[in-house]
Amino acid sequence: MGDHKEPGFATLSIHAGAQPDPATNARATPIYQTTSYVFNDADHAAALFGLKEFGNIYTRITNPTTAVLEERVAALEGGAAALAVASGHSAQLLTMHMLMQPGDNFVAARKLYGGSINQFGHAFRNFGWEVRWADPADPQDFAAQIDERTKAVYIESLANPGGTFVDIAAIAEVAHSHDLPLIVDNTMATPYLVRPIEHGADIVLHSLTKFLGGHGNSMGGILVDGGTFDWSKQGRYPMLSEPRAEYNNLVLHEAFGNLAFALGARVLSLRDLGPAISPFNAFMLATGIETLPLRMQRHCDNALAVASWLKDQDTVGWVSYPGLADDQNHALQQRYSPKGAGAVFTFGLRGGYEAGKSFVEGLELFSHLANIGDTRSLVIHPASTTHAQLTPEQQIAAGAGPDVVRLSVGIEDVHDLIADIGQALGKIDG
Ligand SMILES: *Cc1c(COP(=O)(O)O)cnc(C)c1O
C-alpha cells in the first residue's frame, strides 16, 4: 500500500465511475433502461433545462448507466470528461459538429480506418466541411496544409489498416503552433497501450465497438475531452465561444471552462443530432472494460508470437508488425507503446491474390469477417473484400495489395492460433 495515492490502470478499469447503486446497493452497475426521469418539482425542471443544475432529463442526453462508462473511459485516458454515443462514427461526427462551420477544413492523416476515410471525404463534404489528407509519417505535411479556415488536426495513434504507430507528440506540436486542437482516434491502441493526452492530444476518440468493449457484441463510441484546449479565441469556434440563444445566451467556454467541449458536445451536438447509445450497450461496454488490461496484454503477446512465427514460413513473403525488432516502426512502438504492439497487423502471401482467398477459406478457428478487436481471432483478405472496388494501384497505395492478409489476433491459446494458420498455409498451392 505505502504512500501511493493514484489508483493504477487495472483498478480504474474496474472501479472508475462506479459505486454500489445508491437506490438498491446493487454492486454491479444496474442497467437504467428508462427514457426519462421525473422532476422533483417545477423549479428543479426549470434549473435542469437552463443548465443551472446538472441532472437527468431524457436518455438522449444523459443516463446513469452511460455515465459510469463515460467516467471510466475519461479516467483511463486521463481526460477531464467524456461523452458516450451510439458508435465510433457518431463520436467523430459530433466532434466535428462542435468545431466546424461550412467552408472550414481539417487536416487528417491519410492512413485511417476505411470508414473514417469515407465519412470525412464524402459525408462531411455535404456539410461543407473539407478534409485535407496528410502523410502521418511526416508532421510537416500537416503544417503545409493548414490555413486560416483550418479548425483541427486528426490522426490515429495506432493507424489502420496495417497497425503502425504515429509520432503523436510531433504532430501535436504542429497543431498547437497553429492554435489548433489535436484529435486522436485511439481505438486500435486503447489507453492501456497509449494515452494520447499525455503526448499532446486535446480530444481522444474511440470506437468502443472494438477493444474497449472487447467481445464483439455491442456498438458504441466515445469522445474524451482532455480539458487542455483554449476555445476562447474570438470567432474561431462559435459553438464554444459565442452566446447560445437556446441556453439564455450562455457562452460555453466561459461557463464550463475545461469541460466546455465535452459538455457542449452533449447539450448541443448530441441533443440536436441524436445518436444516443442504448443503456444496455453502455452496460456491456463498461463491463468489457473491466478486463481491458488483461485482454490487451494477451492480444499483444499472442500477436507477437504469431507474427514471429509467420516470418519463418516459406509461403509468407513479408510480415509488418511493429513489435518485431527489425520492423521499421519498432522505434516508435518502443517509445509510445512499450507494453506491446497491438493485435492487428498485415502480412503478405507469396502466392498473391489466389493464395489470399484460399488462406482465409482454409482457416477454421479464425473468423473471416470485417472487424477487429474481438476476443476471437479474425482475418480478412482486403483485396477481395473491403478494398475490392479500388484499382490495383490504389490497393497497393492503401496497403491492401493482392497478397495482403490482415489479422486481428484474439486471446485464445496461441498454439491453437498458430496450428490453425499452419494448416491453412499448408492448403495453399505454391
Ligand atoms: C471501427 C472503427 C471506427 C468506427 O467505429 P464504429 O463503432 O464502427 O462506428 C473508427 N475508427 C477506428 C480506428 C475503428 O476501428
PDBQT file of the ligand as one rigid body, heavy atoms in Angstrom, charges set to zero:
ROOT
HETATM    1  C1  LIG A 501     -14.349   0.769 -36.155  1.00  0.00    +0.000 C 
HETATM    2  C2  LIG A 501     -13.566   1.998 -36.116  1.00  0.00    +0.000 A 
HETATM    3  C3  LIG A 501     -14.202   3.253 -36.210  1.00  0.00    +0.000 A 
HETATM    4  C4  LIG A 501     -15.695   3.398 -36.370  1.00  0.00    +0.000 C 
HETATM    5  O1  LIG A 501     -16.368   2.937 -35.242  1.00  0.00    +0.000 OA
HETATM    6  P1  LIG A 501     -17.851   2.329 -35.266  1.00  0.00    +0.000 P 
HETATM    7  O2  LIG A 501     -18.094   1.980 -33.844  1.00  0.00    +0.000 OA
HETATM    8  O3  LIG A 501     -17.818   1.145 -36.197  1.00  0.00    +0.000 OA
HETATM    9  O4  LIG A 501     -18.738   3.410 -35.792  1.00  0.00    +0.000 OA
HETATM   10  C5  LIG A 501     -13.412   4.397 -36.135  1.00  0.00    +0.000 A 
HETATM   11  N1  LIG A 501     -12.066   4.312 -36.009  1.00  0.00    +0.000 NA
HETATM   12  C6  LIG A 501     -11.431   3.130 -35.932  1.00  0.00    +0.000 A 
HETATM   13  C7  LIG A 501      -9.949   3.123 -35.780  1.00  0.00    +0.000 C 
HETATM   14  C8  LIG A 501     -12.150   1.934 -35.982  1.00  0.00    +0.000 A 
HETATM   15  O5  LIG A 501     -11.503   0.773 -35.909  1.00  0.00    +0.000 OA
ENDROOT
TORSDOF 0
